[in-house]
Amino acid sequence: MSHTRNRVEYDLLTRLDDRQTYNGALQYGVPSQSRFLPRTIDASAGRTLYDVSFESPLAKSLAGNFDTSERGESYGARLTFTPWTGSSFNPSWSMTRVRESRTDGTTGSPLTTKYPKSFTQAAGFSSNYRLASWLNPQVNYQIDVIENNILSVSTFTLGVSTYVFQPGDIKTVNRSANGSVSLPITIGDIFPKSRTFRSLNIVSGYQLQDGDVWNQIEKGLSTQGALWVRKPLRPANPVAQRMNLTERDTWNSTQRWSPLEGFELKGRAAALRTLSISNNYVLSLQRSEVTGTRSKTVSRTLPDAVASISQLEQLWHAERWMANTQMNFKYSIRTTENVGSTRNKEDAFGTDLRAVVLKRYDTTVSYNLRNSNNRDLRVDANTQKARHEDTTVQVTFDWRKFRFTPKVDYTQDSAWLGTGVKSQDVEVVTPSILMRADLALPSGLRLPGSAKPLLFTNRIIWTTTASLGNRRSPVTVADNSRLFSLSTSGDYEIAKNLRMTLNGSAQRLWHRYLKEEDFISYAFGTTLTFQF
């Protein structure tokens, strides 16, 4: 249990703020092992007293200076159940409610009003149910409710009627909910003698994500039991309005499989055991409403596949000059449809190869291709097509105490309007090199009268990057230039508690057609850090 008090006096305002907080927490381990009783109980409770008062009659007469008395209370609980071995059910709940009374002395005789100020609640549960060695579904749900009362006089006009609300009479309500069901299955547990499907794992699930916002709800409407967003509130206030609503359902399934992992392959064929395949399927349905306007969006991803294999140097008979070789392939198709409005389809392919060449050069080569197509369903016509392509070649090697990483990036972006006219065609080739050095030159300095020398770590981490970006476009004049960039940074650790950083950068742009776009820029900086 705890108690805190914070008291603040403002002499010029003759104002006194006095806040007191009482809190208590309980943790209890239930000695009974019954499946119907909780194993542990966690509970908490709190109360807050917050008073604001003005002593001077002049201060009380100013608009906005009220004597207020705020009372808040909070409660929370969490239980853990074990229905049977390997299963769990854990409900939780917390609530905070704040009320306030206000004394207005600006009207002559003091007028006191009482009203609710805010309310928050979080309720939910997490659980899993072990039904078999290979079947252990998980179910979770959580909903949060936030209420905030309007603390000023509010006026609304609806048709020919005008409604006036005093402070605290109406409130805004914000609800958000998240629930999920997950079903992981390991095929190897179902068929332990099957070598082919021993490593096949399938995780399927469903997720719910909902939320809504309401305005001008009367203070008397309780939302403590409104634990389902898809069941709308029923306010009696004629000016109450649901500002927005989102209901999202997502079904997904992920499969991972190494088909040859369970076979005893030897020699060069042993590399085939590293073959791994994964795929992800996602279907999302979202229904939205904003101030009465409804929309529906359907998103689908299938396939979203990745295949990888390593130790390729054995299959390629290249063990003498290659090592740690790995290759990945990626392919995906994503479709997003705003029902009755637009549809976007995007397919992407990518691959990369990583290897250590001649036991010294860490090499990476990657390639990606992405195509997208936008279609207007209202007129049944394409509105835009786009294509993106990029390639990267990178090599990293060490020379003495320096590490060098030369790299070449190539990107090409094209876009066409629905009429077939090309609106974008940009090609960028960027060679670059990164140099990094980590130098440690420890030394000491013996001061007069000191028995021990003063040690200096003298560690220098120096990083420099230089690149030259070449842009070319037959469509856009502005995309025809060369940009040279150079940046360097030196981190000098003099001692354990003393560090200095020097950095600088420079850029030079040459435009092919618009000479007024040429520029030179540079920057320098330094930082000295003491640690005590």
SVG drawing of the C-alpha trace seen along z (x, -y; Angstrom):
<svg xmlns="http://www.w3.org/2000/svg" viewBox="-37 -41 94 85">
<polyline fill="none" stroke="black" stroke-width="0.4" points="0.0,0.0 1.2,-3.5 0.2,-7.1 1.6,-10.2 0.8,-13.9 1.8,-16.8 0.9,-20.4 1.7,-23.5 1.0,-27.1 1.0,-29.9 1.4,-33.3 0.5,-35.6 -2.6,-33.6 -3.4,-32.8 -4.0,-29.3 -3.5,-26.0 -3.2,-22.7 -3.5,-19.7 -3.2,-16.1 -3.4,-13.0 -3.1,-9.4 -3.8,-6.1 -2.8,-2.9 -3.0,0.8 -1.9,4.0 -2.5,7.7 -0.9,10.8 -2.2,14.2 -1.2,17.7 -4.3,19.9 -3.1,23.2 -5.9,25.2 -5.1,27.1 -8.7,27.2 -9.2,26.5 -12.3,24.3 -10.3,22.0 -7.6,19.5 -4.0,20.4 -3.1,16.7 -5.0,13.5 -3.6,10.1 -5.7,7.1 -5.2,3.4 -7.2,0.4 -6.5,-3.3 -8.1,-6.6 -7.1,-10.2 -8.1,-13.4 -7.2,-16.6 -8.4,-20.0 -7.8,-23.4 -8.8,-26.5 -8.3,-30.3 -8.1,-32.4 -8.2,-35.9 -11.7,-37.3 -10.1,-39.0 -8.6,-35.7 -12.0,-34.0 -13.7,-36.7 -11.6,-36.0 -13.1,-33.8 -11.8,-30.3 -10.7,-30.4 -12.9,-27.8 -12.5,-26.0 -12.6,-22.3 -12.6,-19.1 -11.7,-16.0 -12.2,-12.5 -10.8,-9.5 -11.0,-5.8 -9.3,-2.9 -9.6,0.9 -7.8,3.8 -7.8,7.6 -6.1,10.4 -6.7,14.1 -4.8,17.2 -6.6,20.5 -5.2,23.8 -8.2,25.9 -5.9,28.8 -2.2,29.4 -0.7,27.3 -3.7,25.0 -4.4,21.6 -7.1,18.9 -6.1,15.5 -8.8,12.8 -7.9,9.2 -9.9,6.0 -9.0,2.5 -11.1,-0.7 -10.5,-4.3 -13.3,-6.7 -12.9,-10.5 -15.7,-12.8 -15.4,-16.5 -17.3,-19.3 -16.8,-23.0 -17.6,-26.1 -18.1,-29.2 -17.7,-32.5 -17.9,-34.9 -21.7,-35.2 -21.9,-36.7 -23.2,-33.9 -21.1,-30.7 -22.7,-28.0 -21.5,-24.4 -22.0,-21.8 -21.0,-18.1 -20.4,-16.0 -18.3,-13.0 -15.0,-13.9 -13.5,-10.8 -13.7,-7.0 -11.3,-4.4 -11.7,-0.6 -9.6,2.3 -11.0,5.8 -9.9,9.0 -8.3,12.4 -5.5,14.5 -5.8,18.3 -4.5,21.5 -6.1,24.9 -3.8,27.9 -6.1,30.5 -3.4,32.9 0.4,32.9 0.1,31.3 -3.0,29.1 -2.7,26.1 -5.0,23.3 -4.6,19.8 -7.5,17.3 -7.0,13.7 -9.3,10.6 -8.8,7.1 -11.1,4.0 -10.3,0.5 -12.9,-2.1 -12.0,-5.8 -14.5,-8.4 -13.9,-12.2 -16.6,-14.6 -16.8,-18.0 -16.1,-20.5 -17.4,-23.7 -20.8,-24.9 -21.7,-23.4 -24.3,-24.4 -25.6,-22.4 -28.2,-23.1 -30.2,-20.3 -32.8,-21.4 -34.8,-24.1 -33.9,-23.0 -31.0,-24.3 -29.5,-22.2 -27.4,-23.6 -25.3,-21.4 -23.7,-22.3 -20.1,-21.2 -20.0,-17.4 -23.4,-16.7 -22.0,-15.2 -18.9,-13.1 -16.8,-11.5 -16.4,-7.7 -13.5,-5.9 -13.5,-2.2 -10.8,0.1 -10.8,3.9 -8.3,6.6 -8.9,10.3 -7.1,13.2 -7.3,17.0 -4.1,18.9 -3.8,22.6 -0.3,23.8 0.1,27.4 3.3,29.4 2.7,32.2 5.7,34.1 3.8,34.6 0.8,36.1 2.9,38.3 6.2,38.9 7.3,41.6 7.0,39.4 10.4,38.1 8.9,35.9 6.5,33.9 8.5,34.0 9.5,30.3 6.2,29.0 4.7,26.4 1.4,24.6 0.2,21.6 -3.3,20.4 -5.3,17.7 -7.9,15.1 -7.5,11.5 -10.2,8.9 -9.4,5.2 -12.2,2.9 -12.6,-0.7 -15.2,-3.5 -15.5,-7.1 -18.7,-8.7 -19.4,-12.4 -22.0,-14.2 -23.0,-11.1 -25.1,-11.9 -23.3,-11.4 -25.9,-8.9 -25.1,-6.3 -22.9,-3.6 -20.3,-2.0 -18.9,0.3 -20.7,3.3 -20.1,2.3 -17.4,4.9 -18.2,5.5 -17.5,2.7 -19.7,4.3 -22.7,3.7 -23.3,0.0 -24.1,-2.3 -27.7,-3.4 -27.5,-7.1 -30.7,-9.0 -29.2,-12.4 -30.5,-13.6 -27.2,-15.3 -25.1,-12.2 -23.1,-11.1 -20.7,-8.2 -17.8,-10.0 -16.0,-6.9 -16.1,-3.1 -13.5,-0.5 -14.1,3.2 -11.2,5.3 -11.2,9.1 -7.9,10.8 -7.4,14.5 -3.9,15.7 -1.9,18.9 1.8,19.4 3.5,22.6 7.2,23.5 8.7,26.7 12.1,28.2 11.1,31.2 14.5,33.0 15.6,32.3 14.6,35.7 16.5,37.7 20.1,38.8 21.7,37.3 25.5,37.4 28.2,36.0 27.3,33.1 23.6,33.9 23.7,33.0 23.3,29.4 19.7,30.2 18.8,30.8 19.1,27.1 16.3,26.3 13.6,24.4 10.2,23.2 7.8,20.8 4.5,19.2 2.1,16.8 -1.6,16.2 -3.4,13.1 -7.0,12.1 -8.1,8.8 -11.7,7.4 -12.1,3.9 -15.4,2.0 -15.2,-1.7 -17.6,-4.5 -16.7,-8.2 -19.5,-10.6 -22.0,-8.3 -20.0,-7.5 -19.3,-3.8 -16.5,-2.0 -15.2,1.6 -11.7,2.7 -10.6,6.3 -6.8,7.1 -5.4,10.5 -1.8,11.8 -1.2,15.1 1.3,16.3 4.0,14.7 6.6,17.4 10.3,17.6 12.6,20.4 16.2,20.6 19.1,23.0 22.6,22.9 25.9,24.8 25.6,24.2 29.4,24.5 29.0,28.2 26.5,28.5 28.5,26.2 31.9,28.0 33.3,24.6 34.5,25.5 38.0,24.3 37.1,20.7 33.6,20.3 32.1,20.8 28.9,20.1 26.9,19.7 23.2,19.0 20.6,18.2 17.0,16.9 14.0,16.5 10.9,14.4 7.7,14.0 4.4,12.4 1.1,11.1 -0.9,8.6 -4.4,7.3 -6.2,4.4 -9.7,3.6 -11.8,0.7 -15.2,2.2 -17.0,0.3 -14.1,-2.1 -10.5,-1.0 -8.3,2.1 -4.6,2.3 -2.6,5.4 1.1,5.8 3.4,8.7 7.0,8.8 10.0,11.1 13.3,11.0 16.5,13.0 19.8,12.7 23.1,14.6 25.6,14.4 29.0,16.0 32.5,15.7 34.9,15.7 38.5,16.8 38.1,16.8 38.3,13.1 35.6,11.3 32.1,11.3 30.0,10.9 26.3,10.1 24.3,9.9 20.5,9.1 17.8,8.4 14.2,7.2 11.4,6.6 8.0,5.2 5.0,4.4 1.8,2.7 -1.5,1.9 -4.2,-0.5 -7.7,-0.1 -10.8,-2.3 -13.8,0.1 -16.3,-2.7 -15.3,-3.1 -13.7,0.3 -10.4,-1.1 -6.7,-1.1 -5.5,-4.4 -1.8,-3.7 0.9,-1.0 4.2,-1.1 7.4,0.9 10.4,0.9 13.6,2.8 16.8,2.7 20.1,4.6 22.9,4.4 26.4,5.8 28.5,5.5 31.8,6.8 33.4,6.4 37.0,7.2 39.7,6.2 43.1,4.7 45.3,4.4 43.2,2.5 40.8,1.1 37.5,2.6 36.3,1.6 32.9,2.1 32.6,1.1 29.0,1.3 27.1,0.5 23.3,-0.1 21.1,-0.2 17.4,-1.3 14.9,-1.8 11.4,-3.2 8.8,-3.5 5.1,-4.6 2.3,-4.8 -1.0,-6.6 -4.2,-4.8 -4.0,-6.3 -0.7,-4.5 1.5,-7.7 4.7,-7.1 4.8,-9.6 8.0,-8.4 11.2,-6.8 14.2,-7.2 17.4,-5.2 19.9,-5.7 23.3,-4.1 25.2,-4.7 28.7,-3.4 29.9,-3.9 32.6,-2.8 32.6,-2.7 35.8,-2.6 35.9,-1.9 38.8,-1.6 38.9,-0.7 42.3,-1.7 43.3,-1.2 46.6,-2.9 46.7,-2.7 49.3,-4.8 49.9,-6.3 51.2,-9.6 53.0,-9.7 52.2,-13.0 54.7,-14.5 53.9,-13.3 51.6,-10.5 52.5,-6.8 50.3,-5.5 50.3,-6.7 47.3,-8.4 46.0,-5.9 44.6,-6.9 42.7,-4.4 43.3,-6.3 40.7,-4.4 39.7,-5.8 36.7,-4.7 36.8,-6.3 34.0,-5.8 34.0,-7.4 31.5,-7.0 31.8,-8.3 29.2,-7.9 28.4,-9.2 24.7,-9.0 24.0,-9.2 20.4,-9.9 19.0,-9.8 15.5,-10.2 14.2,-10.8 10.8,-11.9 11.6,-14.4 14.3,-17.0 14.9,-17.5 16.0,-13.8 19.3,-14.2 22.2,-14.9 25.2,-13.6 25.5,-13.9 28.8,-13.3 28.5,-12.8 31.2,-12.4 30.8,-12.0 33.3,-11.2 33.1,-10.7 35.8,-10.1 35.0,-9.0 38.1,-9.5 37.9,-7.9 40.7,-9.7 40.0,-8.0 37.1,-6.0 35.3,-9.2 36.4,-11.5 35.3,-11.2 35.5,-13.5 33.7,-13.2 34.5,-15.0 32.3,-14.7 32.0,-16.4 30.1,-16.0 30.2,-17.6 28.0,-17.3 28.4,-18.5 25.6,-18.4 26.1,-18.7 22.9,-19.0 22.9,-18.0 20.5,-20.6 19.6,-23.0 22.8,-24.6 21.0,-26.8 20.4,-23.6 24.1,-23.0 25.3,-23.4 28.0,-22.7 27.3,-22.1 29.4,-21.1 29.0,-20.8 31.4,-20.3 30.7,-19.4 32.4,-18.3 31.3,-17.0 33.3,-16.7 31.8,-14.4 32.7,-14.1 31.4,-11.3 31.5,-11.5"/>
</svg>
